[in-house]
Amino acid sequence: MIEEEPSSPRFASAVFRLRATFAIVLGLFLIAIVLGAWQLSRLERAQAIAVERSVPALVSSQVLARQLSTFLRRNDELRRADTATVTKKLHESVRAISSSMRATLEQLPHEASLESTIERIDQDLSAIEDQTDALQPLKLEMLDSEFAFAEHRKALETIGSVTRELLEPQLIEVGSTLATTLDGAGVALADTDSSMEILRLVEQQDALTTITVRLGSVVDEAAQLARPLEKEFLEASADRVRFNLRNIISMIPTLDAGALREELSRQARDLWEHVAGTGGLVELQEAHVGLERRFGDVQSSQASVIANVSTRIGAIVESTRKDVSTTAVTFDRVLLQTFMLLMLIGLLIVTVVALASWHIVERQINRRMSRLTDAVLRTAAGDTDISVKIDGRDEIGAMARALEIFRENARALRRSNNDLEQFAYAAAHDMRTPLNAIKHLAEWTLEDNDDLGDECQANLHKIMQRANRLAMLQNDLLRYSQAGHGEDALVEIEPEALIRDQAELTDTDQRLALTIEGDLQPMMTYAVPLGQVFLNLMSNAVKYHDKETGKLHIDLQQADGRVTVTVQDDGPGIPVEYQKQIFELFKRLKSQDTVEGSGLGLSMVRKIVGRYGGSIDVHSEPERHRGTTFTFDWPCSRQP
């Protein structure tokens, strides 16, 4: 007997080690989940920075850039405006754009890195608004001066038209008179009066011509002054106009007194007033040049401020892009770190699983279980002399020690079974001789003493009957002890022939009409024990039938390497409360005086069927209908 080792510590258990391995793997998974969640939170923060700060900053910067571009277009339109109404509308539009830019500026994220830039842009917008307010009155004054220029141009055109209407007829008249005088044949050159007249006419014609030419030149030059000029051109043109006007004025007195000279004097004075007088073109041009200079200075200053705003917007965009780039770099770095962490943990998990698979599963479980399984199978096959070389203080070691104990018990049981078989055989053999002697003595007594009384003969017959029963019991006990221990080989049989052979042995008088159906093709099976099963079942059907004739039906169905056999009779049946007892040793439904038998037949049938991996069942309902049905299964194979 193998002594049982003391219980092993819990940590020595293979299950404990597997659970520890799974716990380590689970812990690594949990670490991976925690680290992954932490890294994902970092990614979420980086994304939040991009969404909450960088994206609004970029959007607001782009809106500011578009608004600034619109502001520049409106400002240029204001510079080119030609009416006061348009100027006022453009001024209101520019102010509205400036207000929109301030609103957009408020939407920018007020980060520490952008705070100073936003404050400077706000200051620049204030300066732009002030400059816009300053440009409007200058532009209106310039439009007023341009309107005055237009009025002066109209007056100059009128003066030029009037003077031409005055001078041209007079020139024609003087020229005609001079031509007539020069062509007169009666005129003597030596005549002083005629000469003086001709000289006067020539001087008159020359003065009129000079006045006409210079007056036309002054009107044309003044018309140029009635348009905006550059400062250097303005001074030169103004000097020429003044010089020509002075010449015209100095030549007018040379003309003959009369309406012409008076009208020309008046037109010359008007011309002087429009050109060089107070509020004249020269003064108006100087004022207009000053307005344009101031307007240009304000616009230049405004353009510089706008350029600063554009630069600062660009700085915001560049800063935001840097933030986005930094966020993207952070995102990529965190993603890479997450990947590396998960890869490292994955490698650790694979390493732990591989080590556990090799050290625990393969070496401590699989190999030892293979040896243990081989030992169990060999022990089950009857080899109880092999040695199980498995040590350890875990479950497998405990099973190996239990197997050693089982093998010892199996060897002891085998010895016990052998002793019992030998005892049963010896008892049956040794008891057969005295039983035969008793039987023969009773027979001889009956044969030799004819004068025995009836009671004595009846007693002798009972002795012989009891001796036969005891001999039958001895034979049945011997067969029962040997049932299922035979080394039967697979042989080919024909089921119907086997059944009918057994029927001839059990029903010699052919009381029961036998019918056989089902799969009756030849099969390979264990013929001898199968014959014993049929013999016992049919013998019971014949012995316990309560009528002179009856029916016995046997059906066979082969499937999946086994044959299912049904044995059905039309006898009195078996009550339900006795159907489990009939398979027990020495259990009988009727006394031996009524039906001969030892009560071992069905027990022997169940033992043989169980030996070959089958089971047997009984079904009978005598209160409803006659008959009993036994069903069992038996190994077989088709004949190839």
C-alpha positions as CSV (number, residue, x, y, z in Angstrom):
1,M,0.0,0.0,0.0
2,I,1.5,3.4,-1.0
3,E,1.4,6.0,1.7
4,E,-0.3,9.2,0.8
5,E,2.0,12.3,1.0
6,P,0.9,15.2,3.1
7,S,-1.2,17.8,1.3
8,S,0.9,20.1,-0.9
9,P,1.0,23.9,-0.4
10,R,-1.5,25.9,-2.4
11,F,1.2,27.6,-4.4
12,A,2.5,24.2,-5.6
13,S,-0.8,23.5,-7.3
14,A,-0.7,23.5,-11.1
15,V,-4.1,25.2,-11.1
16,F,-2.7,27.9,-8.8
17,R,0.2,28.4,-11.1
18,L,-2.1,28.7,-14.1
19,R,-4.3,31.1,-12.2
20,A,-1.2,33.1,-11.2
21,T,-0.2,33.2,-14.9
22,F,-3.7,34.3,-15.9
23,A,-3.6,36.9,-13.1
24,I,-0.3,38.3,-14.4
25,V,-1.6,38.4,-18.0
26,L,-4.8,40.1,-16.7
27,G,-2.7,42.6,-14.7
28,L,-0.7,43.4,-17.8
29,F,-3.9,43.9,-19.8
30,L,-5.2,46.2,-17.1
31,I,-1.9,48.1,-17.1
32,A,-2.3,48.4,-20.9
33,I,-5.8,49.6,-20.5
34,V,-4.8,52.2,-17.9
35,L,-1.8,53.4,-19.9
36,G,-3.8,53.5,-23.0
37,A,-6.5,55.5,-21.3
38,W,-3.9,57.9,-19.9
39,Q,-2.3,58.3,-23.3
40,L,-5.8,58.8,-24.9
41,S,-6.5,61.5,-22.4
42,R,-3.3,63.3,-23.5
43,L,-4.4,62.9,-27.1
44,E,-7.8,64.3,-26.1
45,R,-6.1,67.3,-24.4
46,A,-4.0,67.9,-27.5
47,Q,-7.2,67.7,-29.6
48,A,-9.0,70.1,-27.3
49,I,-6.2,72.6,-27.6
50,A,-6.5,72.4,-31.4
51,V,-10.3,72.7,-31.3
52,E,-10.7,75.3,-28.5
53,R,-7.7,77.6,-29.4
54,S,-6.0,76.9,-32.7
55,V,-9.0,76.4,-34.9
56,P,-10.9,79.5,-33.6
57,A,-7.8,81.5,-33.9
58,L,-7.2,80.4,-37.5
59,V,-10.9,81.0,-38.4
60,S,-11.0,84.4,-36.8
61,S,-7.6,85.4,-38.4
62,Q,-9.0,84.4,-41.8
63,V,-12.1,86.4,-41.2
64,L,-10.0,89.4,-40.1
65,A,-7.9,89.1,-43.2
66,R,-11.1,89.1,-45.4
67,Q,-12.5,92.0,-43.5
68,L,-9.3,94.0,-43.9
69,S,-9.2,93.3,-47.6
70,T,-12.8,94.6,-47.8
71,F,-11.8,97.6,-45.8
72,L,-9.0,98.4,-48.3
73,R,-11.4,98.1,-51.2
74,R,-13.9,100.4,-49.6
75,N,-11.1,102.8,-48.7
76,D,-9.9,102.9,-52.3
77,E,-13.5,103.5,-53.4
78,L,-13.7,106.3,-50.9
79,R,-10.6,107.9,-52.5
80,R,-12.2,107.7,-56.0
81,A,-15.7,108.8,-54.9
82,D,-17.2,111.6,-57.0
83,T,-20.2,112.7,-54.9
84,A,-20.8,113.5,-51.3
85,T,-23.6,110.9,-51.1
86,V,-21.3,108.2,-52.2
87,T,-18.6,109.4,-49.9
88,K,-20.9,109.3,-46.9
89,K,-22.1,105.8,-47.7
90,L,-18.6,104.6,-48.2
91,H,-17.6,106.2,-44.9
92,E,-20.5,104.4,-43.1
93,S,-19.5,101.1,-44.8
94,V,-15.9,101.5,-43.7
95,R,-17.0,102.2,-40.1
96,A,-19.2,99.1,-40.2
97,I,-16.3,97.0,-41.4
98,S,-14.1,98.4,-38.6
99,S,-16.8,97.5,-36.0
100,S,-17.0,93.9,-37.5
101,M,-13.2,93.6,-37.2
102,R,-13.5,94.6,-33.6
103,A,-16.2,91.9,-33.0
104,T,-14.0,89.3,-34.8
105,L,-11.0,90.4,-32.7
106,E,-13.1,89.7,-29.5
107,Q,-13.6,86.1,-30.8
108,L,-9.9,85.4,-30.8
109,P,-8.7,83.2,-27.9
110,H,-7.1,85.5,-25.3
111,E,-4.0,83.4,-24.7
112,A,-0.9,85.0,-23.1
113,S,1.0,84.6,-26.4
114,L,-1.6,86.5,-28.3
115,E,-2.7,89.1,-25.8
116,S,-0.2,91.8,-26.8
117,T,-0.8,91.3,-30.5
118,I,-4.6,91.5,-30.0
119,E,-4.2,94.7,-27.9
120,R,-2.0,96.3,-30.7
121,I,-4.5,95.3,-33.4
122,D,-7.2,96.9,-31.2
123,Q,-5.2,100.1,-31.0
124,D,-4.5,100.1,-34.7
125,L,-8.3,99.7,-35.4
126,S,-8.9,102.8,-33.2
127,A,-6.3,104.7,-35.3
128,I,-7.8,103.5,-38.5
129,E,-11.3,104.6,-37.4
130,D,-9.9,108.1,-36.4
131,Q,-8.1,108.3,-39.8
132,T,-11.3,107.3,-41.6
133,D,-13.2,110.0,-39.7
134,A,-10.5,112.5,-40.8
135,L,-10.7,111.4,-44.4
136,Q,-14.4,112.1,-44.8
137,P,-14.3,115.9,-44.3
138,L,-11.2,116.2,-46.5
139,K,-12.9,114.2,-49.2
140,L,-16.0,116.4,-49.0
141,E,-13.8,119.6,-49.2
142,M,-12.0,118.2,-52.2
143,L,-15.4,117.4,-53.8
144,D,-16.5,121.0,-53.0
145,S,-13.3,122.4,-54.7
146,E,-13.8,120.1,-57.6
147,F,-17.4,121.5,-57.9
148,A,-15.8,125.1,-57.7
149,F,-13.4,124.1,-60.5
150,A,-16.4,123.0,-62.6
151,E,-18.1,126.4,-62.0
152,H,-14.9,128.3,-62.9
153,R,-14.6,126.2,-66.1
154,K,-18.1,127.2,-67.1
155,A,-17.3,130.9,-66.5
156,L,-14.1,130.6,-68.4
157,E,-15.9,129.0,-71.3
158,T,-18.4,131.9,-71.2
159,I,-15.6,134.5,-71.1
160,G,-13.8,132.8,-74.0
161,S,-17.0,132.7,-76.0
162,V,-17.9,136.3,-75.4
163,T,-14.4,137.6,-76.2
164,R,-14.3,135.6,-79.4
165,E,-17.7,137.0,-80.4
166,L,-16.4,140.5,-79.6
167,L,-13.0,140.3,-81.2
168,E,-13.5,138.2,-84.3
169,P,-16.0,140.6,-86.0
170,Q,-13.8,143.5,-85.0
171,L,-10.7,141.8,-86.5
172,I,-12.6,141.2,-89.7
173,E,-13.8,144.8,-89.8
174,V,-10.3,146.2,-89.2
175,G,-8.7,143.9,-91.6
176,S,-11.3,144.7,-94.3
177,T,-10.8,148.5,-93.7
178,L,-7.1,148.1,-93.8
179,A,-7.3,146.1,-97.0
180,T,-9.6,148.7,-98.6
181,T,-7.3,151.5,-97.5
182,L,-4.2,149.9,-98.9
183,D,-5.9,148.9,-102.1
184,G,-7.3,152.5,-102.8
185,A,-5.7,153.9,-105.8
186,G,-6.3,157.4,-104.8
187,V,-4.4,157.2,-101.7
188,A,-1.0,158.7,-101.7
189,L,1.7,157.3,-99.5
190,A,3.1,160.7,-98.9
191,D,-0.2,161.8,-97.4
192,T,0.4,162.0,-93.7
193,D,-3.1,161.5,-92.7
194,S,-3.5,158.4,-94.9
195,S,-0.3,157.1,-93.5
196,M,-1.4,157.7,-90.0
197,E,-4.7,156.0,-90.7
198,I,-3.0,153.0,-92.1
199,L,-0.6,152.9,-89.2
200,R,-3.5,153.2,-86.8
201,L,-5.4,150.4,-88.5
202,V,-2.3,148.2,-88.5
203,E,-1.7,148.9,-84.8
204,Q,-5.4,148.2,-84.1
205,Q,-5.3,145.0,-86.0
206,D,-2.1,143.9,-84.2
207,A,-3.5,144.8,-80.8
208,L,-6.8,142.9,-81.6
209,T,-4.8,139.9,-82.8
210,T,-2.5,139.9,-79.8
211,I,-5.4,140.3,-77.4
212,T,-7.3,137.6,-79.2
213,V,-4.4,135.2,-79.1
214,R,-3.4,136.0,-75.6
215,L,-6.9,135.9,-74.4
216,G,-7.4,132.5,-75.9
217,S,-4.2,131.3,-74.4
218,V,-5.3,132.6,-71.0
219,V,-8.7,131.0,-71.3
220,D,-7.1,127.7,-72.3
221,E,-4.5,127.9,-69.5
222,A,-7.1,128.9,-67.0
223,A,-9.2,125.9,-68.1
224,Q,-6.2,123.8,-67.2
225,L,-6.0,125.5,-63.9
226,A,-9.7,124.5,-63.4
227,R,-8.5,120.9,-63.1
228,P,-6.4,119.4,-60.2
229,L,-2.7,119.8,-60.9
230,E,0.5,118.9,-59.3
231,K,2.1,121.7,-57.3
232,E,5.1,122.3,-59.6
233,F,2.8,122.5,-62.7
234,L,0.4,124.8,-60.7
235,E,3.0,127.5,-60.1
236,A,4.3,127.6,-63.6
237,S,0.8,127.7,-65.1
238,A,-0.4,130.4,-62.7
239,D,2.6,132.6,-63.6
240,R,1.9,132.3,-67.3
241,V,-1.7,133.1,-66.8
242,R,-0.9,136.2,-64.7
243,F,1.7,137.3,-67.3
244,N,-0.7,137.0,-70.2
245,L,-3.5,138.7,-68.3
246,R,-1.3,141.7,-67.5
247,N,-0.3,141.9,-71.2
248,I,-3.9,141.8,-72.2
249,I,-4.9,144.4,-69.7
250,S,-2.0,146.6,-70.8
251,M,-3.0,146.3,-74.4
252,I,-6.7,147.0,-74.0
253,P,-6.2,150.8,-73.6
254,T,-4.5,150.9,-77.0
255,L,-7.8,150.1,-78.6
256,D,-10.2,152.8,-79.7
257,A,-12.5,154.1,-77.1
258,G,-15.8,152.6,-77.3
259,A,-18.0,149.7,-76.3
260,L,-15.5,147.1,-77.5
261,R,-12.8,148.4,-75.2
262,E,-15.2,148.7,-72.3
263,E,-16.5,145.1,-72.8
264,L,-13.0,143.7,-73.2
265,S,-12.0,145.6,-70.0
266,R,-14.9,144.1,-68.2
267,Q,-14.2,140.5,-69.5
268,A,-10.5,141.0,-68.6
269,R,-11.4,141.9,-65.1
270,D,-13.8,138.9,-64.8
271,L,-11.1,136.7,-66.2
272,W,-8.6,138.1,-63.6
273,E,-11.1,137.4,-60.8
274,H,-11.7,133.8,-61.9
275,V,-8.0,133.2,-62.3
276,A,-6.0,135.3,-59.9
277,G,-8.6,136.9,-57.7
278,T,-9.8,135.9,-54.2
279,G,-11.3,132.5,-54.5
280,G,-10.0,132.2,-58.1
281,L,-8.5,129.2,-59.7
282,V,-4.9,129.8,-58.5
283,E,-6.0,130.1,-54.9
284,L,-8.5,127.2,-55.3
285,Q,-5.8,125.1,-56.8
286,E,-3.4,125.9,-54.0
287,A,-6.1,124.9,-51.5
288,H,-6.9,121.8,-53.5
289,V,-3.3,120.8,-53.5
290,G,-3.2,121.2,-49.8
291,L,-6.3,119.1,-49.4
292,E,-4.9,116.4,-51.6
293,R,-1.6,116.4,-49.7
294,R,-3.4,116.1,-46.4
295,F,-5.8,113.5,-47.8
296,G,-2.7,111.6,-49.1
297,D,-0.9,111.9,-45.8
298,V,-3.9,110.5,-43.9
299,Q,-4.3,107.7,-46.4
300,S,-0.5,107.0,-46.3
301,S,-0.7,106.9,-42.5
302,Q,-3.7,104.7,-42.6
303,A,-2.1,102.4,-45.1
304,S,0.9,102.0,-42.7
305,V,-1.5,101.2,-39.9
306,I,-3.4,98.7,-42.1
307,A,-0.1,97.1,-43.1
308,N,0.7,96.8,-39.4
309,V,-2.7,95.1,-38.8
310,S,-2.1,92.8,-41.7
311,T,1.4,91.9,-40.3
312,R,-0.1,91.3,-36.9
313,I,-2.8,89.1,-38.3
314,G,-0.1,87.2,-40.2
315,A,1.7,86.9,-36.9
316,I,-1.4,85.4,-35.2
317,V,-1.8,83.0,-38.1
318,E,1.8,82.0,-37.9
319,S,1.6,81.6,-34.1
320,T,-1.6,79.6,-34.5
321,R,0.0,77.4,-37.1
322,K,3.0,76.8,-34.8
323,D,0.5,75.8,-32.1
324,V,-1.2,73.5,-34.5
325,S,2.2,72.1,-35.6
326,T,3.2,71.7,-32.0
327,T,-0.1,70.0,-31.2
328,A,0.3,67.7,-34.2
329,V,3.9,66.8,-33.1
330,T,2.5,66.2,-29.5
331,F,-0.3,64.1,-31.0
332,D,2.2,62.0,-33.1
333,R,4.6,61.7,-30.1
334,V,1.8,60.5,-27.8
335,L,0.4,58.2,-30.4
336,L,3.9,56.7,-30.9
337,Q,4.4,56.4,-27.2
338,T,1.0,54.7,-26.9
339,F,1.9,52.3,-29.7
340,M,5.3,51.5,-28.1
341,L,3.7,51.0,-24.7
342,L,1.1,48.7,-26.1
343,M,3.7,46.8,-28.1
344,L,5.9,46.5,-25.0
345,I,3.0,45.2,-22.9
346,G,2.0,42.9,-25.8
347,L,5.6,41.5,-25.9
348,L,5.5,41.0,-22.1
349,I,2.1,39.2,-22.4
350,V,3.4,37.0,-25.2
351,T,6.6,36.3,-23.2
352,V,4.6,35.4,-20.0
353,V,2.2,33.3,-22.0
354,A,5.1,31.6,-23.9
355,L,7.0,30.9,-20.6
356,A,3.8,29.7,-18.9
357,S,3.0,27.5,-21.9
358,W,6.5,26.0,-21.9
359,H,7.2,25.7,-18.2
360,I,3.7,25.1,-16.8
361,V,1.5,23.7,-19.6
362,E,4.1,21.8,-21.6
363,R,6.6,20.5,-18.9
364,Q,4.5,20.4,-15.8
365,I,1.1,19.5,-17.3
366,N,1.2,18.2,-20.8
367,R,4.2,15.9,-20.6
368,R,3.2,14.6,-17.1
369,M,-0.4,14.2,-18.2
370,S,0.7,12.2,-21.3
371,R,2.7,9.9,-19.1
372,L,-0.2,9.7,-16.6
373,T,-2.7,9.0,-19.4
374,D,-0.5,6.3,-20.8
375,A,-0.2,4.7,-17.4
376,V,-4.0,4.9,-16.8
377,L,-4.8,3.4,-20.2
378,R,-2.3,0.6,-19.7
379,T,-3.7,0.0,-16.2
380,A,-7.2,-0.1,-17.7
381,A,-6.0,-2.6,-20.2
382,G,-4.8,-4.9,-17.4
383,D,-1.2,-4.0,-17.1
384,T,-0.8,-3.4,-13.3
385,D,2.9,-3.9,-13.1
386,I,4.1,-0.7,-14.8
387,S,5.6,2.1,-12.8
388,V,4.3,5.6,-12.9
389,K,7.4,7.9,-12.8
390,I,5.6,11.1,-12.0
391,D,6.5,13.2,-9.0
392,G,5.5,16.5,-7.7
393,R,3.2,18.0,-5.1
394,D,0.5,19.3,-7.4
395,E,-2.7,17.7,-8.7
396,I,-1.0,15.6,-11.3
397,G,1.4,14.2,-8.7
398,A,-1.6,13.5,-6.5
399,M,-3.3,11.7,-9.3
400,A,-0.1,9.7,-10.0
401,R,0.0,8.6,-6.4
402,A,-3.7,7.8,-6.5
403,L,-3.1,5.7,-9.6
404,E,-0.4,3.8,-7.8
405,I,-2.9,3.1,-5.0
406,F,-5.5,2.2,-7.6
407,R,-3.0,-0.2,-9.2
408,E,-2.3,-1.8,-5.9
409,N,-6.0,-2.2,-5.3
410,A,-6.5,-3.5,-8.8
411,R,-3.7,-6.1,-8.2
412,A,-5.3,-7.0,-4.9
413,L,-8.8,-7.2,-6.5
414,R,-7.4,-9.4,-9.3
415,R,-5.9,-11.7,-6.8
416,S,-9.2,-11.7,-4.9
417,N,-11.2,-12.4,-8.1
418,N,-8.8,-15.2,-9.0
419,D,-9.2,-16.7,-5.5
420,L,-13.0,-16.3,-5.7
421,E,-13.1,-17.9,-9.2
422,Q,-10.9,-20.8,-8.0
423,F,-13.0,-21.1,-4.9
424,A,-16.3,-21.1,-6.9
425,Y,-14.9,-23.7,-9.4
426,A,-13.6,-25.9,-6.5
427,A,-16.8,-25.5,-4.5
428,A,-18.9,-26.4,-7.5
429,H,-16.6,-29.3,-8.4
430,D,-16.3,-30.6,-4.9
431,M,-20.0,-30.3,-4.1
432,R,-21.0,-32.1,-7.4
433,T,-19.7,-35.5,-6.1
434,P,-21.7,-35.7,-2.8
435,L,-24.8,-34.3,-4.7
436,N,-24.5,-37.0,-7.3
437,A,-24.0,-39.6,-4.5
438,I,-27.2,-38.4,-2.8
439,K,-29.1,-38.5,-6.1
440,H,-27.8,-42.0,-7.0
441,L,-28.6,-43.3,-3.5
442,A,-32.2,-42.1,-3.8
443,E,-32.5,-43.6,-7.2
444,W,-31.0,-46.9,-6.0
445,T,-33.3,-47.0,-3.0
446,L,-36.4,-46.5,-5.2
447,E,-35.2,-49.2,-7.6
448,D,-34.3,-51.8,-5.0
449,N,-37.2,-51.4,-2.6
450,D,-40.5,-51.8,-4.3
451,D,-42.3,-52.2,-1.0
452,L,-41.6,-48.6,0.2
453,G,-44.7,-46.7,1.1
454,D,-46.0,-43.8,-0.9
455,E,-44.8,-41.2,1.5
456,C,-41.3,-42.6,1.5
457,Q,-41.2,-42.7,-2.3
458,A,-42.5,-39.1,-2.4
459,N,-39.7,-38.1,0.0
460,L,-37.1,-39.8,-2.1
461,H,-38.4,-38.1,-5.2
462,K,-38.2,-34.7,-3.4
463,I,-34.6,-35.6,-2.5
464,M,-33.8,-36.3,-6.1
465,Q,-35.5,-33.1,-7.2
466,R,-33.7,-31.0,-4.6
467,A,-30.4,-32.6,-5.7
468,N,-31.1,-31.7,-9.3
469,R,-31.9,-28.1,-8.3
470,L,-28.7,-27.8,-6.3
471,A,-26.7,-29.2,-9.2
472,M,-28.3,-26.7,-11.6
473,L,-27.6,-23.9,-9.1
474,Q,-23.9,-25.0,-9.0
475,N,-23.7,-24.9,-12.8
476,D,-25.3,-21.5,-13.0
477,L,-23.1,-20.1,-10.3
478,L,-20.0,-21.4,-12.1
479,R,-21.2,-19.9,-15.4
480,Y,-22.1,-16.5,-13.7
481,S,-18.6,-16.3,-12.2
482,Q,-17.1,-17.0,-15.6
483,A,-19.5,-14.7,-17.5
484,G,-17.7,-11.9,-19.4
485,H,-14.2,-13.2,-18.7
486,G,-13.8,-15.1,-21.9
487,E,-11.3,-13.9,-24.5
488,D,-13.8,-14.1,-27.4
489,A,-12.7,-13.2,-30.9
490,L,-14.7,-11.4,-33.6
491,V,-16.2,-13.9,-35.9
492,E,-18.6,-13.7,-38.8
493,I,-22.1,-14.8,-38.0
494,E,-25.5,-14.9,-39.6
495,P,-27.9,-13.4,-37.0
496,E,-30.9,-15.5,-38.0
497,A,-29.0,-18.8,-37.9
498,L,-27.5,-18.0,-34.5
499,I,-30.9,-17.1,-33.1
500,R,-32.6,-20.2,-34.4
501,D,-29.9,-22.5,-33.1
502,Q,-30.4,-21.1,-29.6
503,A,-34.2,-21.4,-30.0
504,E,-33.8,-25.2,-30.7
505,L,-32.0,-25.5,-27.4
506,T,-34.5,-23.6,-25.3
507,D,-37.9,-24.4,-27.0
508,T,-37.6,-28.1,-27.9
509,D,-41.4,-28.5,-28.1
510,Q,-41.7,-25.3,-30.3
511,R,-44.4,-23.8,-28.1
512,L,-43.5,-20.2,-29.2
513,A,-43.8,-19.2,-32.9
514,L,-40.5,-17.4,-33.6
515,T,-40.3,-14.5,-36.1
516,I,-37.0,-12.7,-36.9
517,E,-36.9,-9.3,-38.7
518,G,-34.6,-6.3,-39.3
519,D,-31.0,-6.2,-40.5
520,L,-30.1,-9.8,-40.9
521,Q,-27.1,-9.4,-43.0
522,P,-23.9,-11.2,-41.9
523,M,-21.9,-9.3,-39.3
524,M,-18.6,-9.5,-37.4
525,T,-19.2,-9.8,-33.6
526,Y,-18.6,-11.8,-30.5
527,A,-20.7,-14.8,-31.2
528,V,-20.4,-17.0,-28.0
529,P,-21.5,-14.4,-25.4
530,L,-24.2,-13.1,-27.8
531,G,-25.5,-16.7,-28.0
532,Q,-25.6,-16.9,-24.2
533,V,-27.7,-13.7,-24.1
534,F,-30.2,-15.0,-26.7
535,L,-30.3,-18.3,-24.9
536,N,-31.2,-16.8,-21.5
537,L,-33.8,-14.3,-22.9
538,M,-35.6,-17.0,-25.0
539,S,-35.4,-19.5,-22.1
540,N,-37.1,-17.0,-19.8
541,A,-39.8,-16.4,-22.5
542,V,-40.5,-20.1,-22.8
543,K,-40.3,-20.9,-19.0
544,Y,-42.6,-18.1,-17.9
545,H,-45.2,-18.3,-20.7
546,D,-48.5,-19.1,-19.1
547,K,-50.1,-20.7,-22.2
548,E,-49.4,-23.8,-24.2
549,T,-48.5,-21.8,-27.3
550,G,-47.4,-18.2,-27.9
551,K,-45.3,-15.9,-30.0
552,L,-41.7,-14.7,-29.8
553,H,-40.5,-11.8,-32.0
554,I,-36.9,-10.7,-32.4
555,D,-35.9,-7.5,-34.3
556,L,-32.3,-6.4,-35.1
557,Q,-31.3,-2.9,-36.3
558,Q,-27.6,-2.2,-37.1
559,A,-26.2,1.4,-36.9
560,D,-22.9,3.1,-36.0
561,G,-21.0,-0.1,-35.2
562,R,-23.7,-1.6,-32.9
563,V,-26.8,-3.7,-33.3
564,T,-30.0,-2.9,-31.3
565,V,-31.9,-6.1,-30.5
566,T,-35.5,-6.3,-29.4
567,V,-36.9,-9.6,-27.9
568,Q,-40.7,-9.5,-27.5
569,D,-43.0,-12.2,-26.3
570,D,-46.8,-12.4,-25.6
571,G,-46.5,-13.9,-22.1
572,P,-48.2,-12.7,-18.9
573,G,-45.7,-9.7,-18.6
574,I,-43.7,-8.3,-15.6
575,P,-45.3,-5.9,-13.2
576,V,-43.6,-2.5,-13.1
577,E,-42.6,-2.8,-9.4
578,Y,-40.6,-5.9,-10.2
579,Q,-38.9,-4.8,-13.4
580,K,-35.7,-3.6,-11.6
581,Q,-35.5,-6.6,-9.3
582,I,-35.4,-9.2,-12.1
583,F,-31.8,-8.3,-13.0
584,E,-30.6,-9.0,-9.4
585,L,-29.0,-12.2,-8.2
586,F,-31.4,-15.0,-7.2
587,K,-34.5,-12.8,-7.8
588,R,-37.5,-14.8,-9.2
589,L,-41.1,-13.9,-10.0
590,K,-42.3,-17.5,-9.4
591,S,-41.1,-20.2,-7.0
592,Q,-38.9,-23.0,-8.1
593,D,-41.7,-25.4,-7.6
594,T,-43.6,-23.6,-10.3
595,V,-40.8,-22.7,-12.7
596,E,-37.4,-24.4,-12.7
597,G,-34.4,-22.0,-12.5
598,S,-31.8,-20.5,-10.3
599,G,-32.6,-16.8,-10.6
600,L,-29.3,-16.0,-12.3
601,G,-30.3,-15.8,-16.0
602,L,-31.1,-12.1,-16.3
603,S,-28.3,-11.2,-14.0
604,M,-25.9,-13.1,-16.3
605,V,-27.4,-11.3,-19.3
606,R,-26.9,-7.8,-17.8
607,K,-23.3,-8.7,-16.8
608,I,-22.5,-10.0,-20.3
609,V,-24.1,-7.0,-22.1
610,G,-22.4,-4.6,-19.8
611,R,-19.1,-6.3,-20.4
612,Y,-19.3,-5.5,-24.1
613,G,-20.3,-1.8,-23.6
614,G,-24.0,-2.2,-23.8
615,S,-27.1,-1.9,-21.7
616,I,-30.4,-3.8,-21.4
617,D,-33.9,-2.5,-20.6
618,V,-37.2,-4.1,-20.0
619,H,-40.7,-2.7,-20.9
620,S,-43.9,-4.4,-19.8
621,E,-47.4,-3.1,-18.8
622,P,-49.4,-6.2,-17.9
623,E,-52.3,-4.2,-16.6
624,R,-52.8,-2.8,-20.1
625,H,-51.7,-5.6,-22.5
626,R,-49.8,-8.9,-22.4
627,G,-46.2,-9.3,-23.3
628,T,-42.7,-8.3,-22.3
629,T,-40.0,-6.5,-24.4
630,F,-36.3,-6.7,-23.7
631,T,-34.0,-4.3,-25.6
632,F,-30.2,-4.4,-25.6
633,D,-27.4,-3.2,-27.8
634,W,-24.3,-5.2,-28.9
635,P,-21.1,-4.3,-30.8
636,C,-20.9,-5.4,-34.4
637,S,-19.5,-4.4,-37.8
638,R,-20.5,-5.0,-41.4
639,Q,-18.7,-7.7,-43.2
640,P,-16.4,-6.0,-45.7
